[in-house]
Amino acid sequence: MNKSAGGFAFALLLTSSFVFAGQSKDLPDNLTFTTMDGKTITSTALKASPLVLMIGAAWCSECRREAPEVQRAYLLYRDKGVGFLCVLGNSTDPDIRDFMDSYGVTYPVARDNGIADALGVRVIPQTFFFFKGGVFSKKIMGAATYKELVSNIEKISAR
């Protein structure tokens, strides 16, 4: 195998280990989130409707790129029975508030309480889609586009 083919094979192996590491699971039970506006949300309450769950960090450039896309989708679906939650890890409260203010975020945002580990998240951002009942549907690794968000929200809402 020549050097460039070997490098490509290694890169492919490395990429697949990220893609397949920690296969996604249904939404865990017994988690409680406190949003930045002080509201408490339980994972049980989140299971009452289809859910879009973003996991990232306030300092993450891809998460910042995704925020306006999620905001657009949130405005379209918030009154149609779809739940949204953004969980930010390794971020201070002032950084999270700056993230929200900078991108006009009005969807619920909370600090990570262990859900990233429970879902096997090793790279950010990741956006998870769950059917009502917390049943896993799909995840997008990297910044989700508005089109991807809408397409997946339609799928989890139709069931």
C-alpha positions as CSV (number, residue, x, y, z in Angstrom):
1,M,0.0,0.0,0.0
2,N,1.5,3.4,-0.9
3,K,1.8,6.1,1.6
4,S,-1.2,8.2,0.5
5,A,-3.5,5.2,0.3
6,G,-2.4,4.2,3.8
7,G,-3.1,7.7,5.1
8,F,-6.5,7.6,3.5
9,A,-7.3,4.2,5.0
10,F,-6.2,5.5,8.5
11,A,-8.3,8.7,8.1
12,L,-11.3,6.6,7.0
13,L,-10.8,4.3,10.0
14,L,-10.5,7.2,12.4
15,T,-13.6,8.9,11.0
16,S,-15.6,5.7,11.2
17,S,-14.6,5.3,14.9
18,F,-16.1,8.7,15.6
19,V,-19.3,7.9,13.6
20,F,-19.9,4.5,15.2
21,A,-18.5,5.2,18.7
22,G,-21.3,5.2,21.3
23,Q,-24.3,4.2,19.2
24,S,-27.3,6.4,20.0
25,K,-29.8,5.3,22.5
26,D,-33.3,6.3,23.5
27,L,-33.6,9.3,25.8
28,P,-32.4,8.4,29.3
29,D,-34.8,8.4,32.2
30,N,-34.3,10.3,35.5
31,L,-32.5,13.4,34.2
32,T,-33.4,16.9,35.3
33,F,-32.3,20.0,33.4
34,T,-32.4,23.5,34.7
35,T,-32.7,25.9,31.8
36,M,-31.0,29.3,31.7
37,D,-34.3,31.0,32.5
38,G,-34.6,28.9,35.7
39,K,-37.2,26.4,34.6
40,T,-36.8,22.7,35.5
41,I,-37.4,20.1,32.7
42,T,-37.3,16.4,33.4
43,S,-36.5,13.7,30.8
44,T,-39.9,12.3,31.5
45,A,-41.6,15.6,30.5
46,L,-39.4,15.7,27.4
47,K,-40.7,12.3,26.3
48,A,-44.2,13.6,26.1
49,S,-43.6,15.0,22.6
50,P,-41.2,14.6,19.7
51,L,-37.9,16.1,20.7
52,V,-35.0,17.9,19.1
53,L,-32.0,17.7,21.4
54,M,-28.8,19.7,20.5
55,I,-25.6,18.9,22.4
56,G,-22.7,21.3,22.1
57,A,-20.7,24.1,23.9
58,A,-21.0,27.9,23.9
59,W,-17.5,28.3,22.6
60,C,-17.9,25.8,19.7
61,S,-17.9,27.5,16.3
62,E,-20.0,24.8,14.6
63,C,-22.5,25.1,17.5
64,R,-22.6,28.8,16.9
65,R,-23.1,28.3,13.2
66,E,-26.0,25.9,13.9
67,A,-27.8,28.2,16.4
68,P,-29.6,30.4,13.9
69,E,-30.8,27.3,12.0
70,V,-32.2,25.8,15.1
71,Q,-33.8,29.1,16.1
72,R,-35.7,29.2,12.7
73,A,-36.9,25.6,13.1
74,Y,-37.9,26.3,16.7
75,L,-40.0,29.2,15.7
76,L,-41.7,27.0,13.1
77,Y,-42.4,24.0,15.3
78,R,-42.7,25.3,18.9
79,D,-46.5,25.6,18.7
80,K,-46.9,22.3,16.9
81,G,-46.0,20.0,19.8
82,V,-42.3,19.5,19.1
83,G,-39.9,19.9,22.1
84,F,-36.5,21.5,21.8
85,L,-33.6,21.5,24.2
86,C,-30.0,22.7,23.7
87,V,-27.5,21.3,26.2
88,L,-24.2,23.0,26.5
89,G,-21.2,21.5,28.3
90,N,-17.9,22.9,29.4
91,S,-19.4,26.4,29.3
92,T,-19.8,29.0,32.0
93,D,-23.2,30.7,32.6
94,P,-21.9,34.0,31.2
95,D,-20.6,32.3,28.0
96,I,-24.0,30.5,27.6
97,R,-25.9,33.8,28.0
98,D,-23.6,35.4,25.5
99,F,-24.2,32.5,23.1
100,M,-28.0,33.0,23.5
101,D,-27.8,36.8,23.1
102,S,-25.5,36.7,20.1
103,Y,-27.7,34.4,18.1
104,G,-31.1,35.4,19.4
105,V,-31.7,32.0,20.9
106,T,-35.2,31.7,22.5
107,Y,-35.3,27.8,22.6
108,P,-34.6,26.2,26.0
109,V,-30.9,26.0,26.8
110,A,-29.4,24.1,29.8
111,R,-26.0,23.1,31.1
112,D,-25.0,19.4,30.5
113,N,-26.0,17.2,33.4
114,G,-24.6,14.0,32.0
115,I,-26.8,13.5,29.0
116,A,-23.9,13.8,26.6
117,D,-22.1,10.9,28.2
118,A,-25.4,8.9,28.4
119,L,-25.8,9.3,24.7
120,G,-22.2,8.6,23.9
121,V,-21.4,12.1,22.6
122,R,-17.6,12.4,22.0
123,V,-17.6,15.2,19.4
124,I,-19.8,18.3,19.1
125,P,-22.2,19.5,17.9
126,Q,-24.6,16.6,17.7
127,T,-28.4,17.0,17.2
128,F,-30.6,14.1,18.2
129,F,-34.2,13.5,17.1
130,F,-36.5,11.4,19.3
131,F,-40.0,10.2,18.6
132,K,-42.7,10.8,21.3
133,G,-41.8,8.5,24.2
134,G,-38.1,9.2,23.9
135,V,-37.5,6.6,21.2
136,F,-34.3,7.5,19.2
137,S,-34.9,8.3,15.5
138,K,-31.7,9.9,14.2
139,K,-28.6,12.0,15.0
140,I,-26.7,14.5,13.0
141,M,-23.0,14.9,13.7
142,G,-21.8,18.4,13.0
143,A,-23.8,21.6,12.5
144,A,-27.3,20.7,11.2
145,T,-28.8,22.8,8.5
146,Y,-32.4,24.2,8.6
147,K,-33.3,21.8,5.8
148,E,-32.0,18.8,7.8
149,L,-33.8,20.0,10.9
150,V,-37.1,20.4,9.2
151,S,-36.8,17.0,7.4
152,N,-36.1,15.2,10.6
153,I,-38.7,17.1,12.6
154,E,-41.3,16.1,10.0
155,K,-40.3,12.4,10.5
156,I,-40.5,12.4,14.3
157,S,-43.8,14.4,14.2
158,A,-45.5,12.1,11.7
159,R,-45.4,9.1,14.1
